[in-house]
């Protein structure tokens, strides 16, 4: 594996957009709305209507934490995230993994599903 990305160097915007877009296919069961802007992803929680902002920097920090197993997650999600973080294989992030990453970015943990 190659070196881990530095948390002060954000994920490339194209990769950020791709992960957020992929999450959009999965978060509908808990998010009322999700809007992808130029450099941020706005998610509105369906239960409390609260708005959360996910930035490339925040998403990268979450991904590094997941890759380093700071959360008790399914191996498939951890392994896909590790490939993205260590090898920049962002295509390994499927909708289930993207959902988990966005939940952690919004809530600090997996709240739903």
Buried (B, 14 or more C-beta within 10 A) or exposed (E): EEEEBEEEEBBBEEBBBBBBBBBBEBBEEBBBEBEBEEEBBBBBBBEEEEEBEBBBBBBBBBBBBBBEEEBEBEEEBBBBBBBBBBEEEBEBBBBBBBBBBBBBBBBEEBEBE
